[in-house]
Amino acid sequence: SIVVPADGGTEIDSEKFCNAFKNKVLMYLFEDVAKQKRPKLFEGSKYGQTRYSKICEAFDEQGIYIFHESIYNNVKIAAVNNAPDSNAPVNSVHDNNANGENPEGNE
């Protein structure tokens, strides 16, 4: 299994998940679904909407905020702390700003 550990665990490997998301979902959206609507769909991408590689680069930094605000405003995000014994902050690129605020301030 690419995302969930083969040992039967339920913890998702966020790096593998994000890579699979970019290679499957973002590519499908970019190449097929939003061919005529890329600027609108990927409106939040700070690196532009015309090149798949730039959308992936933006996703690595911005998470779901690469999408139009009507999309990311409707996504419910739960905070997940992968290091329960540490004092590390919960927010990271892969938990998509768990406090629910847009890191770009575009709300």
ZARO-63220 format. One record per residue (C-alpha): z, x, y. Coordinates in steps of 0.5 Angstrom, whole numbers. Layout:
N
+-------+-------+-------+
|    c3 |    c1 |    c2 |
+-------+-------+-------+
|     Z |     X |     Y |
...
+-------+-------+-------+
This chain:
107
+-------+-------+-------+
|    c3 |    c1 |    c2 |
+-------+-------+-------+
|     0 |     0 |     0 |
|    -2 |     3 |     7 |
|     3 |     0 |    11 |
|     9 |    -2 |     7 |
|    12 |     3 |     2 |
|    10 |     3 |    -5 |
|    17 |     4 |    -7 |
|    18 |    -4 |    -6 |
|    22 |    -3 |     1 |
|    20 |    -8 |     6 |
|    20 |    -3 |    12 |
|    14 |    -2 |    15 |
|    11 |     5 |    17 |
|    10 |     3 |    25 |
|     5 |     9 |    25 |
|     1 |     7 |    19 |
|     1 |     0 |    22 |
|    -2 |     2 |    28 |
|    -7 |     6 |    25 |
|    -9 |     0 |    21 |
|    -9 |    -5 |    27 |
|   -13 |     0 |    31 |
|   -18 |     1 |    25 |
|   -19 |    -6 |    23 |
|   -17 |   -11 |    28 |
|   -19 |    -8 |    35 |
|   -25 |    -5 |    32 |
|   -27 |   -12 |    29 |
|   -25 |   -15 |    36 |
|   -29 |   -10 |    40 |
|   -35 |   -10 |    35 |
|   -36 |   -17 |    33 |
|   -31 |   -22 |    36 |
|   -31 |   -20 |    44 |
|   -38 |   -17 |    44 |
|   -40 |   -21 |    51 |
|   -32 |   -22 |    53 |
|   -29 |   -15 |    52 |
|   -27 |   -14 |    60 |
|   -23 |   -21 |    59 |
|   -20 |   -19 |    52 |
|   -18 |   -12 |    54 |
|   -17 |   -13 |    61 |
|   -10 |    -9 |    61 |
|   -13 |    -3 |    58 |
|   -12 |     2 |    63 |
|   -18 |     6 |    60 |
|   -23 |     1 |    61 |
|   -26 |    -4 |    56 |
|   -33 |    -1 |    55 |
|   -31 |     4 |    49 |
|   -27 |     3 |    43 |
|   -24 |    10 |    43 |
|   -21 |     9 |    50 |
|   -19 |     2 |    48 |
|   -15 |     5 |    42 |
|   -12 |    11 |    47 |
|   -10 |     5 |    51 |
|    -7 |     2 |    45 |
|    -3 |     8 |    43 |
|     0 |     8 |    50 |
|     1 |     1 |    52 |
|     1 |    -3 |    46 |
|    -1 |   -11 |    46 |
|    -1 |   -10 |    54 |
|    -9 |    -8 |    53 |
|   -10 |   -15 |    52 |
|   -11 |   -20 |    57 |
|    -4 |   -23 |    60 |
|    -5 |   -30 |    57 |
|    -5 |   -26 |    50 |
|     1 |   -22 |    51 |
|     5 |   -27 |    55 |
|     5 |   -31 |    48 |
|     7 |   -26 |    43 |
|    14 |   -26 |    41 |
|    17 |   -19 |    40 |
|    23 |   -18 |    37 |
|    27 |   -11 |    38 |
|    27 |    -7 |    32 |
|    31 |     0 |    32 |
|    29 |     4 |    26 |
|    35 |     9 |    27 |
|    41 |     5 |    26 |
|    46 |    10 |    27 |
|    43 |    14 |    33 |
|    44 |    12 |    40 |
|    36 |    13 |    41 |
|    33 |     7 |    45 |
|    30 |     1 |    42 |
|    23 |     1 |    46 |
|    17 |     5 |    44 |
|    10 |     5 |    44 |
|    10 |     2 |    37 |
|    15 |    -4 |    38 |
|    11 |    -6 |    44 |
|    16 |    -6 |    50 |
|    22 |   -10 |    46 |
|    25 |   -12 |    52 |
|    19 |   -17 |    53 |
|    17 |   -13 |    60 |
|    10 |   -11 |    62 |
|    11 |    -4 |    62 |
|     5 |    -4 |    67 |
|     8 |    -9 |    72 |
|     2 |   -14 |    71 |
|     6 |   -20 |    70 |
+-------+-------+-------+
